Amino acid sequence: MSARPVVDDALRDSSIWDSVRPRSGDVIIASCYKSGTTLTQQIVKLLLHGPADLGHMAALSPWVESRLHSPGGAAVEALSSPRFLKTHLPFEALPDRSEWRYIALARDGRDVCVSLYEHCRALREERPRVPGRPPVDDGAADFPTFWREWLATGRPRWDYFSHVDSWWRARQLDNVLLLHYADFLTDKIAQAKRIADFIGVGWTSEIEALIGAGSSLAQMKQLERAGMVGGRRPKAVATFVNKGTNGRWRALLPPEEIERYLQLAEDRLEPACSAWLQSGGPLPEAAGGRR
């Protein structure tokens, strides 16, 4: 096996994962960004730990490699099993642990960019400065510039296409489950059942009712207002659980920019991946090995 690539940027340090000792039953929830991460964390929390109030999601399911918010290896070690940890790393930058179950989330890049823009717009004046570090880049203030820079490089975060491609190529592994945000909007219960089956939680009518009530948009917004999910500052909090919809890019992107996106997706991704990203649905069969 080749050495893991190192991700080291303003927001992420993949080496932090080296201090995480694997446990049987660990669940790793992965996304590029703005792809249903918080919703999936809530569903997994309900499946593994029930409706009990276990504190802020950021402490219960920490973003491990975060330079700004990682709790550190000791805090991750202190979490009760089964743990469910958050990452925004590509598959190959994470430790390869047979004990872990990786849930990877994808979303149409146009929806991702719109959601990221709204998130960054709220964060721009709210983000605290860290002494000794340059301020975190939250991108251009106007959407057309933000879109063009994001499409070209991933600014102000990281490249979307390479991240999606990484998890797409890992989708056939027995301990990787690749899900699409659009399918949560179509039938969230069906996706929750897939997650339950994947992590070994028996499905019952009681669990179905718990998921339905405990992960509704209204409930997620209520958890935001109570400070249980999302950011820890008032304005930033309101951008973690957004409108819960897709397709808002249609009112923001002219036809030529939509065509640019589609062409880039075709150039950067396998054809089946590019097609699947637009609407979700059943994954095509994969062949060949990984790693």
C-alpha positions in Angstrom: 0.0 0.0 0.0 1.4 3.4 -0.9 1.9 6.1 1.7 -1.2 8.2 2.5 -1.1 11.7 1.0 -0.9 14.5 3.5 -3.5 17.2 3.5 -2.2 20.3 5.2 -4.1 23.6 4.5 -5.6 26.5 6.4 -8.5 24.3 7.7 -7.3 20.7 7.7 -4.3 18.7 9.0 -4.8 15.0 8.0 -2.0 14.0 10.4 -4.4 14.5 13.4 -6.0 11.2 12.3 -2.8 9.3 13.2 -3.7 9.7 16.9 -7.1 8.1 16.5 -7.0 4.5 17.7 -9.6 2.5 15.8 -12.4 0.7 17.5 -14.8 -1.8 16.2 -18.1 0.0 15.3 -16.5 3.4 14.5 -18.4 5.3 11.8 -16.6 7.9 9.7 -18.9 10.5 8.1 -17.2 12.1 5.1 -18.1 14.9 2.7 -16.4 17.5 0.6 -18.6 20.2 2.4 -22.3 21.4 2.3 -23.6 17.9 1.3 -25.8 16.9 4.2 -23.1 16.2 6.8 -25.0 17.6 9.8 -28.2 15.8 8.8 -26.3 12.5 8.4 -24.6 13.0 11.8 -28.0 13.5 13.4 -29.3 10.3 11.8 -26.3 8.3 12.8 -26.5 9.7 16.3 -30.2 8.7 16.6 -29.4 5.2 15.3 -26.4 4.6 17.6 -27.4 6.6 20.8 -31.1 7.2 20.6 -32.8 10.5 21.4 -30.8 11.3 24.6 -29.2 14.8 24.8 -25.5 14.1 24.6 -24.3 17.7 24.1 -23.2 19.7 21.1 -22.8 17.7 17.9 -19.3 19.2 17.4 -18.1 17.5 20.6 -20.1 14.3 20.1 -19.1 13.9 16.4 -16.0 16.1 16.0 -14.4 17.2 12.8 -11.2 15.4 13.5 -8.7 17.0 11.2 -9.9 20.5 11.6 -7.2 23.1 12.5 -9.8 25.3 14.2 -12.1 22.9 15.9 -10.4 19.5 16.3 -10.8 18.3 20.0 -7.5 16.5 19.7 -6.7 12.8 20.1 -7.4 12.6 23.8 -10.9 13.9 23.5 -11.6 11.6 20.6 -10.3 8.7 22.6 -12.6 9.7 25.5 -15.8 9.5 23.4 -18.1 6.6 24.2 -18.5 3.8 21.7 -19.8 3.6 19.1 -18.1 6.7 17.9 -19.1 8.6 14.7 -16.5 11.0 13.5 -16.6 13.7 10.9 -14.1 14.3 8.1 -13.7 16.5 5.0 -10.7 14.5 3.7 -10.5 12.4 0.5 -10.6 8.7 1.0 -7.0 8.1 0.4 -5.9 10.7 3.0 -7.6 8.8 5.8 -6.2 5.8 7.6 -7.4 2.5 6.0 -9.1 0.8 9.0 -11.0 -2.4 8.5 -12.8 -1.7 11.8 -14.3 1.5 10.4 -17.4 2.1 8.4 -17.1 5.1 6.0 -20.3 6.9 5.0 -19.5 9.3 2.1 -21.9 12.0 1.0 -22.1 13.6 -2.4 -24.2 16.4 -3.9 -24.5 18.2 -7.2 -21.6 20.7 -7.2 -23.9 23.6 -8.2 -25.9 23.1 -5.1 -22.8 22.7 -3.1 -21.4 26.0 -4.3 -24.6 28.0 -3.6 -24.8 26.5 0.0 -21.1 27.2 0.6 -21.5 30.8 -0.6 -24.3 31.4 1.8 -22.3 29.8 4.6 -19.2 31.8 3.9 -21.1 35.0 3.6 -22.4 34.6 7.1 -19.0 33.5 8.5 -17.0 36.3 6.9 -17.4 38.8 9.7 -18.1 36.3 12.4 -15.1 34.0 12.2 -12.6 34.6 15.1 -9.0 35.4 14.3 -6.5 32.9 15.5 -3.3 34.6 16.8 -0.3 33.8 14.7 -2.3 32.6 11.7 -3.6 34.4 8.7 -7.4 34.8 8.6 -9.4 32.0 7.0 -10.3 32.7 3.4 -14.1 32.8 3.0 -14.1 33.7 -0.7 -15.4 36.6 -2.7 -18.4 38.7 -1.5 -20.3 38.5 -4.8 -21.6 35.2 -6.1 -20.4 35.4 -9.7 -16.8 35.8 -8.6 -17.2 33.2 -5.8 -18.6 30.7 -8.4 -15.9 31.2 -10.9 -13.1 30.9 -8.3 -14.8 27.8 -6.7 -15.3 26.1 -10.1 -11.6 26.7 -11.1 -9.9 25.8 -7.8 -12.3 25.0 -5.0 -11.6 28.4 -3.4 -12.3 29.2 -0.6 -12.1 25.6 0.5 -10.7 22.7 -1.6 -11.3 21.1 -5.0 -14.7 19.6 -5.2 -14.1 17.3 -8.2 -11.1 15.5 -6.9 -12.8 15.0 -3.5 -15.9 13.4 -5.1 -13.7 11.3 -7.4 -11.8 10.0 -4.5 -14.9 8.6 -2.7 -16.5 7.5 -6.0 -13.5 5.3 -6.7 -13.8 3.8 -3.2 -17.5 3.1 -3.4 -17.2 -0.6 -4.1 -15.4 -1.4 -0.8 -17.4 -3.3 1.7 -16.9 -0.7 4.4 -17.8 2.3 2.2 -21.3 3.6 1.7 -21.7 6.4 -0.9 -24.9 8.4 -0.6 -26.4 11.4 -2.5 -28.0 14.3 -0.8 -30.8 14.4 -3.4 -31.9 10.9 -2.2 -32.3 12.2 1.3 -34.7 14.8 0.0 -36.6 12.2 -2.0 -36.9 9.6 0.7 -34.9 10.3 3.9 -36.3 7.2 5.7 -35.0 4.9 2.9 -31.6 6.4 3.2 -31.6 6.1 7.0 -32.5 2.5 6.6 -29.5 2.0 4.3 -27.3 3.6 6.9 -28.8 1.4 9.7 -28.2 -1.7 7.6 -24.6 -0.6 6.8 -23.6 0.1 10.4 -25.4 -2.9 11.8 -28.4 -1.3 13.6 -31.6 -3.3 13.4 -34.5 -1.4 11.8 -37.8 -1.2 13.7 -41.0 0.9 13.5 -39.8 2.8 16.6 -36.5 3.7 15.0 -38.3 4.8 11.9 -40.5 7.1 13.9 -37.5 8.4 15.8 -35.6 9.2 12.6 -38.6 10.9 11.0 -39.1 13.2 14.0 -35.6 13.6 15.1 -34.0 14.6 11.8 -36.8 16.7 10.2 -35.8 20.1 8.9 -37.9 21.7 11.7 -36.1 19.7 14.3 -32.7 20.4 12.9 -33.5 24.1 12.9 -34.7 23.8 16.5 -31.4 22.1 17.4 -29.5 25.0 15.8 -31.4 27.6 17.8 -30.7 25.6 20.9 -27.0 25.6 20.0 -26.8 21.8 19.6 -25.6 21.6 16.0 -23.8 23.9 13.6 -21.6 26.8 14.5 -21.2 28.3 18.0 -21.9 31.9 17.1 -25.4 33.3 16.2 -24.9 34.2 12.6 -22.7 31.2 11.8 -25.1 28.8 13.4 -27.9 29.7 11.0 -25.9 28.5 7.9 -25.2 24.9 8.9 -28.8 23.7 8.5 -29.9 25.7 5.5 -33.1 25.5 3.4 -32.8 21.8 2.8 -33.5 22.2 -0.9 -31.7 21.8 -4.2 -31.8 23.7 -7.5 -31.3 27.3 -6.2 -28.4 27.6 -8.6 -30.9 27.8 -11.5 -31.8 31.4 -10.5 -28.1 32.4 -10.1 -26.2 30.8 -12.9 -26.5 31.9 -16.6 -26.6 29.1 -19.2 -23.0 29.5 -20.1 -21.9 28.9 -16.5 -24.1 25.8 -16.2 -22.5 24.5 -19.4 -19.0 25.2 -18.0 -19.8 23.2 -14.9 -21.2 20.3 -16.8 -18.2 20.2 -19.2 -15.8 20.3 -16.3 -17.6 17.5 -14.5 -17.4 15.5 -17.7 -13.7 16.2 -18.0 -12.8 15.6 -14.3 -15.1 12.6 -13.4 -16.0 9.2 -14.8 -19.1 9.6 -17.0 -21.3 7.5 -14.6 -20.2 9.7 -11.7 -20.9 12.9 -13.5 -24.4 11.7 -14.4 -25.1 10.4 -10.9 -24.1 13.6 -9.3 -26.8 15.5 -11.1 -29.7 13.6 -9.5 -28.6 10.7 -7.3 -30.4 7.4 -7.4 -29.0 3.9 -7.6 -25.3 3.6 -8.0 -23.9 1.9 -11.1 -21.9 -1.3 -10.6 -18.2 -0.8 -10.0 -15.4 -3.1 -11.2 -11.8 -3.5 -10.2 -10.0 -3.0 -6.9 -9.0 0.0 -4.9 -5.7 0.6 -3.1 
